[in-house]
């Protein structure tokens, strides 16, 4: 059974996962970006490869292998196990029986244990450590909110005929994980269902709607992409 100490640390890791690596998750990409990413990775330019791969992700099964490529870069080249675990998990979410599913699950299990050891250095988890961990979580939450605000302020092309400030839903890619809105649901409650955190509501909004002023309203029967 996982200890309270380990659970607290892994909770921090979960927040780091939401902060790292996938702010571009729903930017439109192409097979060309994947091919260019392969070239840059082969040349050792991993930072550029990561950007190219992430721009091709669309939340569908067809880009599961891109998550796998990102996971390998983060694990083997950039020494970032948190990012690696995130992309291995996304691979498993999209292809639970895929060719790399076992490898992905094994890495997540070993990586979680290693992170707990690394973060504690084998020392006792004191009350002071708990306070410090809480403050770090708050700082990361604020940083994530600031990054999202900055991204929202960046001009994004709207579809033809759409007016600035108008609520426009993005098309749902074939094969994407989706959710049909039920009566009484909100973006926060849907985020809690899939991510165990209402704070992820903005991820769902960004995946489904072009930038607007305010929060788009959802209604029963609406189909939403779940990134």
C-alpha positions, 0 to 999 in steps of 0.5 A: 500500500502506498504511504501518505508520504508517497501519495503526497509527493505523487500528487505534486508529480501529477500537478507537474504533469499538467504543467509540463509538455502539453500546452500545445496539445491541441494545436493543429499539426500534420504528418509533415511536422512528425517527419520533421520531428523525426529528422530533428530527433535523429540530428540530436536537436531534441528541443525542436523535435519536441515542439514539432511532435507536440504540434501534431498531437490532436488527442486521437488514437492516430497520434499515440505513437507521437506520445511514445516518441516524446516519452522516449526523448524525455526519458532517454535524452532530456532526463525528464521522467515527469514528462516521460510518464505523462506521455507514456500515460497518454499512449496507454490512454489512446492505445491500451493494447498497443505495441508499447503499452507494457513498456509504458506501464512499466516505466510509469510504475518504476518512474513513480517509485524513483521520483519518490526516492529522489524527492525525499533522498530517503529522509523522513517526510516532516510537517515542514516538508508538507508545508513546503510541498503545498507551497510548491503546488500553489506556485505551480498552479499560479505559473500554469494559470499565468501561462494559460493567460499568456497563451489566450492573449496570443492571437489565433486565427478563427474559422472563416465567418466567425466573429471576434468574441463569438463562441465557436466550437472546434470540430471533433477529430475522428477517433478522439476521446469524447464526452457527451454532456449530461444535464447539470454538468459543467466543465469543472465536473467533467474535468473532475470525472476524467482527471480527478481535478476540477482545475483541468476544466481549462484544458477541456475548454481549450480543446473544444473552443476557439479563444473567446471572451469568457467561458463558453456555455455547454449544454446537454447533448453537446459532444466534447473532446477529452484531451 
